[in-house]
Amino acid sequence: MTVSGSRRRPLVLRLSLTAAIAVTVAGSSVAFASPAVSAPMPVRTAAAPAFTAGLCEGTEYTPSEQMLDISGIRLDHYNDGNIVPMYGTTDRGTSAAVDAPVCGVRDVDGIAKSEWMYCTDFDLDPCAGVDENGLPVDKHNDEMGATVPSSGNPDLSADDLAVISWLLQNPAKLDGAVSGNGSEDARSARQTLVWCVSDYDNPLMADFKSLCDRNIGDDERARIVEIMNVTQTLDLVRKTPATGTLKAGETAVFTLNTNMYRKPINVQSSAGTELTVCGDNAKATLSANQLTVDGRGDAPTAVDLCLTAADGGDYSVTASVIPDSVENLHWNTAGAQCQVFASFDTVRPALMNASASVGYAAVPTTTPATTTPATTTPATTTPATPVVPIVPIVPIVPIVPIVPIVPVVPVVPGAPVPSQPVATPAAPAPSAPKPATGPRPVAIDGGAAEQNSGRNIAVAVTGLGLVGMAAAGAVALRRKRS
């Protein structure tokens, strides 16, 4: 791009920025660490008191206390809503010569947010250093004014703004190094890619044009512009089964449709399940929870995601992503002699979300009873001693031997002896008289006593009643009046 000479500084003042590119080219590949996204906070109602600012993401050295001290004129700038530059990406620069990008802090809805600011003018002063009084200075240690918000860099085209915005929101490669905010190498890669866009036609970048062409040439820039100009979509639907529930162990298939290409999309599934890319999805890769889809243009690409659950219940898959937008950047500058910085706004963007769910039928509760081996039952229910049948407890009744009841009959001379015992009443008798042994009895009052016997073995005595006591074996004679 072409930039007016009035904003350019002498070559000697550009050396520290050029060194940043040299670090990038020699740097090693590092993993991308995406910037944190914070929810909006309550608006501050009063000016903030002096404080020590937090570090920007991935800072790899310890800045001085003076760099982090927000007090005095710096606190005034902060309370006015401006960003306060603090330190560079490395510790090689002096207080006046700061390596880009630069860590700055600003108030965002009452919260102090520290964010990396990327240069978009290769040969201008960062104006991010501080003097012994904490005042912002340029490389000549000339005191500068506040670093105030800007509407953007007026020397950049709409396509340039779109590409730089995408680069600050997504990882990109620079000869193997992955750009991002998480380390010095990652930040140097990102800063160089930004300069490849903002200063490609700058004569000072001549030695690095081949580097830019390899990594972010015309075709790649056109692809990014397409992404930034399309209506971005994110949709998630259940594919198999379209309706109904599944049995435990079966696989459910969800389809994600998106045109946000080469941008990490966060995908998650319910606890107890594993999510994989399945089907014909050669353009999609899933690493941990980050799904990346390759493509270009406005048309979305369908990616199948498979989920399997071992237990019954409802399970879901969710997808979320921050859509790319030029509005996601925060621009600032300290004046015409200074850099225009671009930083990713960690608060403003809103997430795009999509979700879908599937139900799994509960496992029958009777399954354990039918599948438990029979050999386990005796171990828990059979005692070690022989089985003794359980006999109902019956009250113990003493066993009384049955004694035949034999009535005692008086022996009468000449009388036949009965062949069977005579049944006698069960009524007890008061006493048992001694059986007669003498001659045939004679009535006391002069009457005659008679005795008869019959076939029924009963004994009848005329004038006398015979009462037998079975238990006592006694016979009682009662007198009969004639």
C-alpha positions in Angstrom: 0.0 0.0 0.0 1.1 3.6 -0.5 1.4 5.9 2.5 2.1 9.6 2.6 5.6 10.6 3.4 4.5 13.0 6.1 3.8 10.1 8.4 7.0 8.2 7.8 10.0 8.3 10.2 13.7 8.1 9.4 15.1 4.6 8.7 17.1 4.6 11.9 13.9 4.7 13.9 12.5 1.6 12.1 15.2 -0.8 13.2 13.4 -2.2 16.2 10.3 -3.0 14.2 12.3 -4.7 11.5 14.0 -6.8 14.2 10.5 -8.2 15.1 10.2 -9.7 11.7 13.7 -11.3 11.9 12.6 -12.9 15.2 9.5 -14.3 13.4 11.4 -15.8 10.5 13.7 -17.6 12.9 11.1 -18.6 15.4 9.8 -22.1 16.0 6.2 -23.3 15.5 4.0 -22.9 18.5 0.5 -23.9 19.4 -2.3 -21.3 19.0 -3.8 -19.9 22.2 -7.0 -18.1 21.4 -7.8 -14.9 23.2 -10.2 -15.1 26.1 -13.7 -13.9 25.6 -15.3 -12.1 28.5 -19.0 -11.5 29.2 -20.0 -7.8 29.4 -19.5 -6.3 32.9 -21.4 -3.6 34.7 -20.5 -0.1 33.6 -18.2 1.7 36.0 -19.9 4.6 37.7 -16.8 6.3 39.2 -13.2 7.0 38.2 -10.9 4.1 39.0 -8.1 4.6 41.6 -4.5 3.9 40.8 -3.9 0.2 40.2 -1.4 -2.4 38.8 -2.5 -3.7 35.5 -2.6 -7.4 34.6 -0.4 -9.0 32.0 -1.5 -9.6 28.4 -2.0 -13.2 27.3 1.2 -15.2 26.8 3.6 -12.7 28.3 6.9 -14.5 28.6 8.9 -12.2 30.8 8.3 -10.0 33.8 7.6 -6.4 33.0 8.8 -3.7 35.4 6.5 -2.3 38.0 6.7 1.1 36.2 5.2 -0.5 33.1 2.3 -1.9 34.9 1.6 1.0 37.2 -1.5 2.9 36.2 -1.3 6.1 38.1 -0.8 9.9 37.5 -1.2 11.0 33.9 -1.6 7.3 32.8 -4.5 6.9 35.2 -6.1 10.1 33.8 -5.8 8.6 30.3 -7.3 5.4 31.5 -10.3 7.1 33.2 -10.9 9.1 30.0 -11.6 5.8 28.2 -8.2 5.6 26.3 -5.9 2.6 26.1 -2.7 2.9 28.0 0.3 1.2 26.4 2.5 -0.7 28.9 5.2 -3.0 27.3 6.3 -4.8 24.2 6.1 -8.4 23.2 9.8 -9.0 24.2 12.1 -7.5 26.8 14.7 -6.4 24.2 13.4 -2.9 23.8 14.1 0.1 26.0 11.4 2.1 27.6 11.2 4.2 24.5 11.8 1.5 21.8 9.1 -1.1 22.2 8.9 -4.3 20.1 5.5 -4.8 18.4 3.0 -5.9 19.2 2.4 -3.8 22.4 0.4 -4.8 25.5 -2.1 -2.1 26.5 -4.8 -1.8 29.1 -8.2 -0.1 28.8 -11.5 0.2 30.7 -14.2 -2.1 29.3 -17.5 -1.7 31.2 -15.7 -1.1 34.5 -13.1 -3.9 34.1 -9.4 -3.3 33.2 -8.7 -5.4 30.1 -5.2 -6.0 28.9 -5.0 -6.7 25.1 -2.2 -7.0 22.5 -2.1 -4.1 20.0 -0.8 -4.9 16.5 1.0 -2.3 14.4 -0.5 -1.5 11.0 2.3 1.0 9.9 5.6 -0.7 9.5 7.9 2.3 9.8 6.1 4.6 12.3 6.8 4.9 16.0 4.8 2.8 18.3 4.8 5.7 20.7 4.2 3.1 23.5 7.2 3.8 25.7 7.1 5.7 29.0 9.6 8.0 30.7 10.7 8.1 34.3 7.5 10.0 35.1 5.3 7.4 33.4 4.5 9.7 30.5 4.1 8.1 27.0 7.0 8.9 24.7 8.2 8.1 21.2 11.6 6.7 20.3 13.2 10.1 20.8 11.8 10.2 24.3 9.5 13.0 23.2 6.5 13.1 25.4 3.3 12.1 23.5 -0.3 12.6 24.2 -2.8 9.9 25.1 -3.3 6.8 22.9 -6.9 7.5 21.9 -9.5 5.3 20.1 -9.5 5.5 16.3 -12.0 4.6 13.6 -9.3 2.6 11.9 -6.2 3.1 9.7 -7.1 5.6 6.9 -4.4 4.2 4.7 -6.0 0.7 4.5 -8.6 -0.4 2.0 -11.8 -2.2 2.9 -10.3 -5.5 1.9 -7.2 -4.7 3.9 -9.3 -4.1 7.0 -11.2 -7.3 6.4 -8.0 -9.4 6.1 -6.3 -7.9 9.1 -9.5 -8.4 11.1 -9.6 -12.1 10.2 -5.8 -12.5 11.0 -6.4 -11.1 14.6 -9.3 -13.4 15.2 -7.9 -16.7 13.7 -4.7 -18.7 13.6 -2.7 -18.6 10.4 0.6 -20.1 9.4 3.9 -18.3 8.6 6.4 -20.8 7.3 5.4 -23.4 10.0 4.9 -20.9 12.9 1.2 -20.6 13.9 0.1 -17.1 14.6 -1.7 -16.1 17.8 -1.3 -14.3 21.1 0.0 -17.2 23.2 3.8 -16.7 22.9 6.4 -14.4 21.5 6.9 -16.5 18.4 3.1 -16.7 17.8 2.7 -12.9 18.2 5.7 -12.2 15.9 4.1 -14.4 13.3 0.8 -12.6 13.6 2.5 -9.2 13.5 4.4 -10.1 10.3 1.3 -11.3 8.6 -0.4 -8.0 9.5 2.5 -6.1 8.0 2.3 -8.2 4.9 -1.2 -6.8 4.4 -0.8 -3.2 5.6 2.7 -2.6 4.2 3.2 -5.0 1.3 4.1 -2.2 -1.1 6.3 -0.3 1.4 9.9 -0.3 0.1 11.2 -1.3 3.5 9.3 -4.6 3.2 11.0 -5.5 -0.1 13.2 -8.1 1.5 10.1 -9.8 3.0 7.8 -9.9 0.0 8.6 -13.5 -0.9 7.8 -14.4 2.7 4.4 -12.7 2.4 3.7 -14.3 -1.0 4.2 -17.8 0.4 1.9 -17.4 3.3 -0.7 -14.7 2.5 -0.5 -14.2 -1.2 -3.3 -12.9 -3.5 -5.3 -16.1 -3.5 -5.3 -16.4 0.3 -6.2 -12.8 0.7 -9.1 -13.2 -1.7 -10.3 -16.3 0.2 -10.3 -14.4 3.4 -12.2 -11.4 1.9 -14.8 -13.9 0.7 -15.2 -15.2 4.2 -15.5 -11.8 5.7 -18.1 -10.7 3.2 -20.5 -13.7 3.3 -23.4 -14.1 5.7 -21.9 -16.5 8.2 -23.9 -19.5 9.2 -23.8 -22.1 11.9 -26.5 -24.8 12.0 -26.7 -28.1 13.8 -29.4 -30.8 13.2 -30.0 -34.4 14.1 -29.6 -36.7 11.1 -29.9 -40.3 12.4 -32.4 -41.0 13.8 -34.5 -38.1 12.5 -37.1 -38.9 15.1 -37.5 -41.3 18.0 -34.9 -42.7 20.4 -32.0 -45.1 20.2 -31.0 -48.1 22.2 -27.9 -47.9 24.4 -24.8 -48.5 22.4 -26.2 -47.3 19.1 -24.8 -44.3 17.2 -26.5 -41.0 16.6 -25.4 -38.8 13.7 -25.6 -35.0 13.8 -25.0 -32.7 10.8 -23.2 -29.3 11.3 -23.6 -26.8 8.4 -21.2 -23.8 8.3 -19.4 -21.5 5.9 -16.9 -20.2 8.6 -13.9 -21.9 7.0 -10.5 -22.5 8.6 -11.9 -21.0 11.8 -11.9 -23.1 15.0 -15.5 -23.9 16.0 -16.0 -25.2 19.6 -18.1 -28.4 19.6 -19.1 -30.3 22.8 -21.2 -33.3 23.6 -22.9 -34.4 26.9 -20.9 -36.0 29.6 -20.4 -39.7 29.1 -20.2 -39.6 25.3 -17.5 -39.2 22.7 -17.9 -37.1 19.6 -16.1 -37.9 16.3 -16.2 -36.7 12.7 -17.7 -39.5 10.7 -18.9 -40.1 7.1 -17.3 -38.5 4.1 -15.8 -35.4 5.8 -12.4 -35.0 4.3 -12.5 -31.3 4.7 -13.2 -31.3 8.4 -10.8 -32.1 11.3 -11.6 -32.4 15.0 -8.9 -31.8 17.6 -10.0 -31.9 21.2 -13.1 -29.7 21.1 -12.0 -27.6 18.1 -13.6 -28.4 14.7 -12.0 -26.8 11.6 -13.7 -26.9 8.2 -11.8 -26.2 5.0 -13.5 -24.4 2.1 -14.3 -21.0 0.7 -17.3 -19.0 -0.6 -20.8 -18.5 0.7 -22.1 -22.0 0.4 -22.0 -23.9 3.7 -20.3 -27.3 4.1 -22.1 -30.2 5.9 -20.0 -32.1 8.4 -21.4 -35.3 10.1 -20.6 -35.8 13.8 -21.2 -39.1 15.5 -22.1 -39.7 19.1 -22.6 -43.0 21.1 -24.1 -43.3 24.6 -23.9 -46.5 26.7 -26.8 -45.5 29.1 -30.3 -44.2 28.7 -31.1 -40.5 28.8 -31.1 -37.3 26.8 -27.8 -36.3 25.2 -26.9 -33.1 23.3 -24.3 -31.7 20.9 -23.5 -27.9 20.9 -21.4 -25.7 18.6 -20.3 -22.2 19.2 -18.1 -19.7 17.5 -17.4 -15.9 17.4 -18.3 -14.8 13.8 -15.5 -12.9 12.0 -16.2 -9.2 11.7 -14.3 -6.0 11.2 -16.3 -4.6 14.1 -14.5 -7.0 16.4 -11.4 -4.8 16.3 -10.4 -1.9 18.6 -8.3 0.8 16.9 -6.1 3.4 18.6 -3.2 5.8 17.9 -1.2 8.5 19.8 -1.0 10.9 16.8 0.1 11.3 13.2 3.7 10.4 14.0 2.7 7.2 15.7 1.4 3.7 14.8 -2.2 2.9 14.3 -2.8 -0.1 16.4 -5.4 -2.8 15.9 -6.4 -5.2 18.8 -9.0 -7.8 19.0 -11.9 -6.7 21.2 -12.2 -9.4 23.9 -15.7 -8.2 25.0 -17.8 -7.0 22.2 -18.3 -10.1 20.0 -21.3 -12.3 20.7 -21.2 -16.0 20.3 -23.1 -17.9 17.6 -24.6 -21.0 19.1 -26.3 -24.1 17.7 -27.4 -27.3 19.4 -29.3 -30.5 18.9 -30.2 -33.5 21.1 -31.1 -37.2 21.0 -32.7 -39.6 23.4 -31.5 -43.1 24.4 -34.0 -45.6 25.9 -33.3 -46.6 29.4 -31.8 -50.0 30.0 -34.4 -52.5 31.4 -34.0 -52.9 35.2 -34.6 -56.7 35.0 -31.5 -57.2 32.9 -29.2 -57.8 35.9 -31.4 -60.6 37.3 -31.4 -62.5 34.0 -27.8 -62.1 33.2 -26.3 -62.9 36.7 -24.5 -66.3 36.6 -26.3 -69.0 38.6 -23.1 -69.9 40.4 -23.1 -66.6 42.3 -26.5 -67.3 44.0 -25.3 -70.1 46.4 -22.4 -67.9 47.6 -24.8 -65.4 48.9 -27.8 -67.4 49.9 -26.6 -71.0 50.9 -25.1 -71.5 54.4 -22.1 -73.6 54.9 -23.9 -76.2 57.1 -26.4 -78.7 55.7 -29.9 -77.5 55.0 -32.3 -78.3 57.9 -35.9 -78.3 56.9 -37.9 -75.7 58.7 -40.6 -77.3 60.8 -43.4 -75.2 62.2 -43.2 -74.9 66.0 -46.0 -76.8 67.6 -46.6 -76.6 71.4 -45.3 -79.7 73.0 -48.2 -81.8 74.5 -47.1 -84.6 76.9 -47.9 -88.0 75.5 -50.1 -90.0 77.9 -50.1 -93.8 77.2 -53.6 -95.1 76.4 -54.6 -97.6 79.1 -57.6 -99.8 78.3 -60.4 -99.2 80.7 -61.1 -102.5 82.4 -64.0 -102.3 84.9 -63.6 -104.2 88.1 -66.5 -106.6 88.4 -67.3 -108.4 91.8 -66.7 -112.0 91.6 -69.9 -113.9 92.2 -69.7 -117.6 92.6 -71.3 -119.4 89.7 -71.6 -116.3 87.6 -70.1 -116.4 84.1 -67.0 -114.1 83.4 -67.7 -111.6 80.6 -65.4 -111.9 77.5 -65.1 -108.2 76.9 -64.8 -105.1 79.2 -68.1 -103.3 79.8 -68.2 -99.6 78.8 -68.7 -97.5 81.8 -69.6 -93.8 82.3 -66.7 -91.3 82.4 -68.1 -89.7 85.6 -65.8 -90.1 88.6 -67.0 -91.9 91.7 -66.4 -90.5 95.2 -64.8 -93.7 96.5 -64.0 -97.3 95.5 -65.5 -99.9 97.8 -63.7 -103.1 98.3 -64.9 -105.8 96.0 -67.1 -108.6 97.5 -65.3 -111.9 98.0 -67.9 -113.9 100.2 -71.1 -115.6 99.4 -73.9 -114.0 97.4 -75.0 -110.8 99.0 -78.3 -110.5 100.8 -80.4 -107.4 100.9 -79.9 -105.5 104.2 -83.6 -105.0 104.6 -84.5 -108.6 103.8 -85.0 -108.1 100.0 -83.4 -110.4 97.5 -80.5 -109.4 95.3 -80.6 -110.6 91.7 -77.9 -110.8 88.9 -78.4 -111.4 85.3 -76.0 -111.5 82.3 -76.6 -111.2 78.6 -74.9 -111.4 75.2 -74.1 -107.8 75.0 -71.6 -108.3 77.8 -73.4 -105.7 79.9 -73.9 -106.6 83.5 -77.3 -105.9 85.1 -77.8 -106.3 88.8 -81.4 -106.2 90.0 -81.8 -103.8 92.9 -78.3 -102.4 92.4 -76.8 -99.8 90.0 -73.3 -100.4 88.8 -71.1 -97.3 88.2 -67.6 -98.0 86.8 -64.8 -95.6 87.3 -62.4 -96.1 84.4 -59.6 -94.2 85.8 -59.8 -95.6 89.3 -61.0 -99.1 88.4 -63.7 -99.0 91.2 -67.3 -100.3 91.3 -70.0 -98.7 93.4 -73.2 -100.5 94.4 -76.3 -98.5 95.0 -79.2 -99.9 96.8 -82.6 -100.2 95.1 -85.7 -100.0 97.2 -88.4 -102.6 96.3 
